Amino acid sequence: MRIALDCANGAAYRVAPKVFQAAGADVFAVYTTPDGRNINRGCGSTHMDHLRRLVMEGDYDLGVAFDGDADRALFVDSRGREVQGDHMLLLNARARGERAVVTTIHGEHGPGGEAARGGHSAGAHRRGRPLRARAPAREGPEPGRRAERTRAVPGRGPDRRRRADRAADAGQPAQTGDHPGRGPRRPRDVSADAGERAGAGQEGDRPRPRGGARGRGGRGAAAGPGPGEPAPERHREPHPGDGRGPGRDRDPPDRRRPGRRRPGPRSGRRLRRRSASPLPSTHHSPPARAQTLPMQAAWYSRNGAAHDVLEVGERPAPTAGPGEVLVRVHASGVNPSDTKSRARTPLGADWVIPQQDGAGIVEAVGEGVDPGRVGERVWIYEARIGRPNGCAAQFVAVPAENAVPLPDHVSFDEGACLGVPALTAHRCVFADGPVTGQTVLVTGGAGAVGIHAIQFAKWGGARVIATVSREEQAEVARAAGADEIVFRKDEDVAARIGEITGAGDGRGVDRVVDVAFGANLDTTLKVIRPNGVVASYASDEVPEPRLPFWPLLGLDVTVRFVLVYRMTRQAHEDAVRDTLTGLREGWLKTVVAARYPLDEIAAAHEALESGRTVGKVVVQIP
């Protein structure tokens, strides 16, 4: 099941993707970069438009949007329709055969109508005392907040008043808040607690907010200093956890305003603790310079042409979280998926550092990662999956398994070219079994994927035919190991392949690794053998080809589409293992067509988009 998650730059940003992945879902998460101020900002369950568009455009089965503190979730189905949590409870009840649902009511709409249509009783209680609903203190929720009905608690609110009335009728002294049999309630010295917390001086500690205070005269304001004490000086305090910029006026934590009563523990009014930060604590901190100094990076904050949207400057350096490594990047390869994402894929964050692939040195490790990896040379793949920070920056934090050891004899520029092309090529060649003794046709044999497909197929014992458009590309394909070259613009490709294979009907190809599925489909049908396999990873020229079902069925042909970002974990591990073997043995090599400094990253993107380069385009990081 394919699920899109909107984590609201809040509490769910790390745990939610892991939970859904553990349940077996194919997860794509956005808004997973809390910085203390961007929680709920244009995202999460209070801003559903982006998730709805992402689900529909990305063909996801389900979208889930959390709010900042992850105590609410709204859903979007595959058709873009919003489903509230109350309705999810009803669906669950129906699936379990339950006849009654007990729920709090969030927002302005409850489950009553939906429950009635489904034959359920909403708000019923199976046993014990019935639920007594208390209305909200104000009519209607504030924007961005929710109204809530809560269960009546003995000894609080109306229940306490009823007990006092009964005691008065019986001629007994009323107990107004003191627990029966326990004597008078002892006042709590909250100022001392607040002062102790304020003086702790540790990251994440902050004074507990006064419950619901809204400035002078606000409901729930705390009591002030005693007689003769000077009034405290008011100051402003930022609230990085609420996403609303600078905070409201507040009193110093060790003082209370005169004439105000702080709610007691039995007054019925609950205090809400505001988290100091949505960022979780970590046990393994990277070096101080990676935490405190900015880094040089390229980024974009909107979709568009490279020169229009790409910027270069300083960005905050990331840190290594649990299971991650922090890499000092020296080079980053540009892939077609990088340029297409920049041009038209919704960002999912305020800004995005592009490029999935890179190479560099491990600078620090997170919790659970061998500290011995610090200083290791690595090549990086899929750095931007589920996060906005890619390899076009001095530092990038990635899962430890996505940073693969790079042999000493392989340069950073070459290592930065491996990720997407090598893993894609491996999957295309070996997804349907060994190729020993088979004939493999690689279209686009001088492309980044084509070069590695030739190398993997030759290593696997196949005979390789490659198509190219000009002599410059033919030299690259031959150097990669191609046995035969066909010039697609100057020759009849199907006839020439028939001559090479010697097949009487022209069908002498067992496997096709195809860069242009729609454009090459007619030729493929002429050269593929019965029970053959077509593995395609692109179809830019004909993005929506018509599939000749009956001819393909008659040949019992397998058509496989390969997207590296959707490959299984096992497929990734197999590809990484064989890529490392090729690097160590020296038969897997890459071709660098052009190198650009980080300041010229827009030119690097445009060079790739032009289609005139033979080999990879690399951005070198200072």
ABEGO torsion letter per residue (X at the ends): XBBBBBAGGBAAAAAAAAAAAAAGBBBBBBGABBAGAABGBGBEAABAAAAAAAAAAAGBABBBBBBAAGABBBBBBAAGBBBBAAAAAAAAAAAAGBABBBBBBBEABBAAAAAAAAGBBBGBBABEBBBBBBBBABBEBBBGBBBBBBBBBBGBEAAAAAAAAAAAAAGBBBBBGBBBGAEBBBBBBAAAAAAAAAAAGBBGBBBBBBBGBBEBGBBGBBBBBBBGBBBBBBBBBBBAAAGAEBBBBBBBAABBBBGBBBBBAAAGBBBBBBBABABBBBABBBBAAAAABBBBBBBBABBEBAAAABBBEBBBBBBBBBGBBBBBBABBBBBAAAAAAAAABBAGBABBBBEABBBEBBABBBBGBBAAABGBBBBBBGAABGBABBABBABBBBBAAABBBBBAABBAAAAAAABAAAAAAAAAAAAAEBABGBBBBBBGAABAAAAAAAAAAAAAGBBBBBBBABAAAAAAAAAAGBABBBBAAABBAAAAAAAAAGBAAGBABABBBBABAAAAAAAAAAABBBGBBBBBABBAABABBBBBAAAAAAAGBBBBBBBAAABBAAAAAAAAAAAAAAAAAGABBBBBABBBBAAAAAAAAAAAAAGABBEBBBBBBX
